[in-house]
Amino acid sequence: MFLNGEFMGESNSGNPGYQVGRPVIAGTVDTLDNNTGSIQRTSINLWKPVGDGLCATAEKKLVLFGENSTSGCLLPISQQNLTNCSLLRETVMSLQAALNTATYVAKSGNPDPLTVTDWLNISFVTLNSSTAMEDTAGSCYGVPSHQHIHVRSLITGLVDGVPQRDIHALQVSYSLSPWALDCGGGDVSPCVDPMETQLFPITSSVTFTDIPINTGSPKTRFQINFTEYDCSRNDVCWPELAFPITKYYTGEPYSQSLAKGLILVFFFITASILGTPWRQIRQAWSCVSL
């Protein structure tokens, strides 16, 4: 491989599918590039608290494919901050949005920045508060304190026996929660001093979900409740009683197996009619008639 100057190639996260433990590749539209449709690589991040755990000093850590994670940081809030809930919500939202500035996510681990089909749009969803409440003195509702990233992946094939996983969808949602000062436990200073602060958590998480390759048709209520007719879970399988004349028998053509089965049924009925039990029944019937 020949490199010109100080050009450094971007590392991939798989070839072609994602490898577990490698960073999820995201992207934004490159407005500085004259090539229309070019996507600039970036990353999706979670909180990485260090030192005192405050959001002001917190760092970011990459979202790694296939690894669920939850992290957060602490934000000092005073009574004065709770007097302007709109500004507080905007501040928290800007902190959460800074974790992910991308608008696209790569389907596979080696995307082409010029191929639009290699990328998916990231969907952003803001969840409404479970209880519609208005802001009051000393409390703010609807604060986006938790950011959740849900990644759905799909196995698209095998390469040398190794499953190749692609990202099928990525959704970013926000959970809203109420914030209010806690003046219990004998510490009333935050409620008395408007500049005294309390620490409120801001969290982020990521969850990976595998989409089944073939879910099959859903089971009927009869199949769920009456398992005695399920041949895979019982020693006695009644549906296989007439196996030679069913379509599951492949030892010979279906027409021949059906004809032979009907002949056997005919001989069985004939033997039953001409046999001893039927003779005794006819004799008993004749005696009763006389």
C-alpha positions in Angstrom: 0.0 0.0 0.0 1.4 3.4 -1.1 0.5 6.5 0.9 1.0 10.0 -0.4 2.3 12.5 2.2 0.8 12.2 5.7 -2.5 10.7 4.6 -3.8 8.2 7.2 -6.4 5.7 6.2 -9.4 5.4 8.4 -9.7 2.2 10.4 -12.7 0.0 9.8 -14.8 -2.0 12.3 -15.1 -5.1 10.2 -14.9 -6.6 6.7 -17.7 -6.5 5.8 -19.8 -7.0 8.9 -19.2 -5.4 12.2 -17.0 -7.1 14.7 -18.0 -7.2 18.4 -16.0 -4.6 20.4 -15.2 -2.3 17.5 -16.6 1.2 17.3 -19.9 1.9 15.6 -19.2 4.1 12.6 -21.3 7.2 12.2 -21.2 10.1 9.7 -22.3 13.5 8.8 -22.7 15.2 5.4 -19.4 16.8 4.5 -20.3 20.4 3.5 -16.7 21.3 2.7 -16.3 18.6 0.1 -17.3 19.5 -3.5 -18.3 15.9 -4.1 -22.1 15.7 -3.5 -23.2 13.0 -1.2 -19.8 12.5 0.6 -20.1 11.5 4.2 -17.5 12.5 6.8 -16.9 9.8 9.4 -17.6 10.5 13.1 -18.5 8.5 16.2 -21.3 7.9 18.6 -20.4 8.4 22.2 -21.5 7.9 25.8 -20.5 9.7 29.0 -17.2 8.8 30.5 -17.0 10.4 34.0 -13.5 11.0 35.4 -12.2 12.6 38.5 -15.1 14.2 40.4 -17.7 12.8 38.0 -19.0 16.2 37.0 -20.3 16.8 33.5 -18.0 19.8 33.1 -14.9 17.5 33.4 -16.5 14.3 31.9 -15.0 12.8 28.8 -16.7 10.7 26.0 -16.3 7.0 25.2 -17.1 5.3 22.0 -20.1 3.1 21.5 -18.7 -0.3 20.8 -20.7 -2.7 18.6 -22.4 -5.5 20.5 -21.6 -4.1 24.0 -24.4 -2.8 26.1 -23.4 0.0 28.4 -24.7 2.7 30.7 -22.8 5.7 32.1 -23.4 9.2 33.3 -22.2 12.4 35.0 -23.4 14.8 37.6 -24.6 18.4 36.9 -24.7 20.9 39.8 -28.1 22.6 39.9 -29.1 25.5 42.3 -32.5 27.0 43.2 -31.7 29.8 40.8 -31.3 27.3 37.9 -34.8 25.9 38.7 -36.4 29.3 38.2 -35.8 29.1 34.5 -36.9 25.6 33.5 -36.8 26.3 29.7 -33.1 27.3 29.9 -32.4 24.3 32.1 -34.0 21.9 29.6 -32.0 23.5 26.8 -28.8 23.2 28.7 -29.3 19.6 29.5 -30.4 18.8 25.9 -27.3 20.5 24.5 -25.1 18.4 26.8 -26.8 15.2 25.7 -26.8 16.2 22.0 -23.1 16.8 22.1 -22.6 13.1 22.6 -23.8 12.4 19.1 -23.6 14.9 16.3 -24.0 12.3 13.5 -27.0 12.0 11.3 -26.0 8.7 9.6 -24.7 5.3 10.8 -22.8 2.8 8.7 -24.6 -0.4 7.9 -21.4 -2.5 7.8 -17.9 -2.2 9.3 -16.3 -0.9 6.1 -18.6 1.7 4.5 -17.8 3.8 1.5 -18.2 7.5 2.1 -19.4 8.0 -1.4 -22.0 5.2 -1.5 -25.2 6.4 0.0 -26.6 2.8 0.3 -23.9 2.0 2.9 -25.4 4.4 5.4 -28.7 4.6 7.3 -30.4 7.7 8.8 -30.4 7.9 12.5 -33.8 8.4 14.0 -34.3 10.8 16.9 -37.3 10.4 19.2 -38.2 12.5 22.2 -40.3 10.6 24.7 -43.1 12.6 26.4 -43.3 12.7 30.1 -45.6 10.0 31.5 -47.5 12.6 33.6 -48.3 16.0 32.1 -47.3 18.4 34.9 -46.4 22.1 34.8 -43.3 23.7 36.2 -43.6 24.9 39.8 -41.4 27.0 42.1 -38.3 25.0 42.8 -39.0 22.1 40.4 -38.8 21.6 36.6 -40.5 18.8 34.6 -39.6 17.3 31.3 -35.8 17.4 31.7 -34.1 15.1 29.1 -31.8 13.6 31.7 -31.4 10.2 30.0 -30.3 9.5 26.4 -30.8 6.0 25.1 -29.3 4.5 21.9 -31.0 1.4 20.5 -29.1 -0.4 17.8 -30.8 -3.3 15.9 -28.4 -5.6 14.1 -29.0 -8.4 11.6 -26.8 -11.4 10.5 -26.5 -11.0 6.7 -24.3 -14.0 6.0 -21.2 -16.0 6.8 -17.6 -15.4 5.8 -15.3 -18.5 6.6 -17.9 -19.6 9.1 -18.0 -16.2 10.9 -21.4 -14.5 11.1 -21.4 -11.0 9.5 -23.6 -8.5 11.3 -24.9 -5.3 9.8 -26.8 -2.5 11.5 -30.4 -2.5 10.5 -31.5 0.6 12.5 -30.3 3.1 15.1 -32.6 5.1 17.3 -31.8 7.8 19.8 -34.4 8.6 22.4 -34.6 10.8 25.4 -36.4 10.0 28.7 -37.8 13.0 30.5 -37.8 13.3 34.3 -38.7 15.9 36.9 -35.9 17.7 38.8 -36.5 19.3 42.2 -34.2 20.2 45.2 -34.1 17.7 48.0 -34.1 19.6 51.3 -34.7 16.6 53.6 -32.2 14.9 55.9 -31.5 18.1 57.8 -29.7 19.8 54.9 -31.9 22.8 54.0 -29.2 25.0 52.6 -30.0 24.4 48.9 -33.6 25.6 49.5 -32.4 28.6 51.5 -29.4 29.8 49.6 -30.3 30.3 45.9 -26.6 29.7 44.9 -26.2 26.4 46.8 -26.2 23.5 44.4 -27.2 19.9 44.4 -25.9 17.2 42.0 -28.4 15.8 39.5 -27.5 12.8 37.3 -27.3 12.9 33.5 -27.1 9.4 32.0 -26.6 7.7 28.6 -27.0 4.1 27.6 -26.8 1.9 24.5 -28.6 -1.4 23.9 -27.9 -3.9 21.0 -30.7 -6.1 19.8 -30.3 -9.0 17.3 -33.1 -9.4 14.7 -33.8 -13.1 14.2 -33.0 -14.4 10.7 -36.2 -16.4 10.4 -38.9 -16.1 13.0 -41.3 -18.3 11.2 -45.1 -18.2 11.4 -46.5 -17.6 14.9 -47.9 -20.6 16.7 -51.6 -21.0 16.9 -53.4 -21.3 20.3 -54.0 -25.0 19.6 -50.2 -25.5 19.1 -49.4 -23.7 22.3 -52.0 -25.3 24.6 -52.2 -28.8 23.2 -48.6 -29.9 23.1 -49.5 -33.7 23.0 -49.9 -33.3 19.2 -46.4 -31.8 18.8 -44.2 -34.5 17.5 -41.0 -32.7 18.4 -41.9 -32.7 22.2 -43.6 -36.1 22.7 -42.6 -39.7 22.4 -46.1 -40.7 20.9 -46.9 -38.7 17.8 -50.5 -39.3 16.7 -50.3 -37.3 13.5 -47.7 -39.8 12.3 -50.1 -42.8 12.8 -50.9 -42.7 9.0 -47.3 -41.7 8.0 -47.0 -43.9 4.9 -50.0 -42.3 3.2 -49.1 -38.7 4.2 -47.1 -36.2 2.2 -44.2 -36.4 4.6 -43.4 -40.0 3.4 -40.8 -39.7 0.6 -39.8 -43.4 0.2 -41.8 -43.7 -3.0 -44.2 -41.6 -5.1 -47.2 -40.3 -3.2 -49.7 -42.0 -5.6 -48.1 -45.4 -5.0 -48.0 -45.1 -1.2 -51.6 -43.9 -1.2 -52.8 -46.8 -3.3 -50.9 -49.4 -1.2 -52.3 -47.7 2.0 -55.9 -48.0 0.7 -55.4 -51.6 -0.3 -54.2 -52.3 3.3 -57.2 -50.6 4.7 -59.5 -52.6 2.4 -57.9 -55.9 3.5 -58.2 -54.8 7.2 -61.9 -54.1 6.8 -62.5 -57.3 4.9 -60.7 -59.3 7.6 -62.7 -57.6 10.3 -66.0 -58.4 8.6 -65.2 -62.0 7.8 -63.4 -62.7 11.0 -64.5 -64.3 14.2 -65.9 -61.2 16.0 -68.3 -60.4 13.2 -69.3 -64.0 12.8 -70.2 -64.1 16.5 -72.1 -60.9 16.2 -74.2 -62.2 13.2 -75.0 -65.4 15.1 -76.1 -63.5 18.2 -78.2 -61.2 16.0 -79.8 -64.2 14.3 -80.7 -65.8 17.7 -82.3 -62.6 18.9 -84.3 -62.3 15.7 -85.7 -65.8 16.0 
